[in-house]
Amino acid sequence: MPADAGSTRLDTVRRADPLLVALGMLTLVTGLVDAACYLGLGRVFTANMTGNVVLLAFGAAGTQGLPVLGPTVSLLVFLVGALGGGRLAARLVRPANTPVSASTRQRWLSITLLIELGLVITAGLVAIGLPVDGGGGRRYVVIALLAAALGLQNATVRRLAVPDLTTTVLTLTLTGLAADSWLARGQSPRAGRRLATVGLMAAGALVGALLLRVDLALPVLVAAVVIALAAVQLRRGRSQQSHTTAPMGSRQSIGA
């Protein structure tokens, strides 16, 4: 390989690092938020809509102890958040599969994370002192705020289309880990990234469950801190990406 080509490839990897780290942090956020919601707000997800739809169906069938209103609120507001994320992307970075400068992508992601951060901080403040599995109408406010934030995050990450980093679902990540492994006579591409994604979400859920013992708001506020750190990470990588362009949305990495 020519020296110039090798240097270019190495430079590309370095430029990609801040984004990968930020997406890993958002995966951690998913574990924190869903731990708070499922364990503290009455068996409802605000990031994992597959689980929400299944729980909603079980609840609608009259299964004892499973809610209907919470998953319904979460699902509907999640869609609103995803709609907002899609409109924001269309306005700031144009249609998918078009070249986008690094500075434009930086601006788009910064605005997105700022909005998500505001929603999560507000949810955390509303949740302060909220009893586990209680709180009346307040808990639905928290559910709605978090669902909107995660809908926005999902729409944005979907548009970025970074393989194996959907930040909220692991089904295809785990499938790829097994189906592409040496046991399946595959080459196991991105095995490290896949394992890291699974580990980050599990770590977020574990930490969230532990923090929930102190206060329901704590895992949500910690999630806000992680979102802020993700934004800082992207900001730090701006100088490395300032002279590049890359098509986005050319490939979707969507989990089920």
Sequence and secondary structure as in RCSB ss.txt:
>XXXX:A:sequence
MPADAGSTRLDTVRRADPLLVALGMLTLVTGLVDAACYLGLGRVFTANMTGNVVLLAFGAAGTQGLPVLGPTVSL
LVFLVGALGGGRLAARLVRPANTPVSASTRQRWLSITLLIELGLVITAGLVAIGLPVDGGGGRRYVVIALLAAAL
GLQNATVRRLAVPDLTTTVLTLTLTGLAADSWLARGQSPRAGRRLATVGLMAAGALVGALLLRVDLALPVLVAAV
VIALAAVQLRRGRSQQSHTTAPMGSRQSIGA
>XXXX:A:secstr
  HHHHHHHHHHHHHHHHHHHHHHHHHHHHHHHHHHHHHHTTS  SS HHHHHHHHHHHHTT TT  SHHHHHHH
HHHHHHHHHHHHHHHHHH STTSEEEHHHHHHHHHHHHHHHHHHHHHHHHHHTT  TT  THHHHHHHHHHHHHH
HHHHHHHHHHT TT  SS  HHHHHHHHHTSGGGT   TTHHHHHHHHHHHHHHHHHHHHHTTT THHHHHHHHH
HHHHHHHHHHHTHHHHTT EEE SSS     
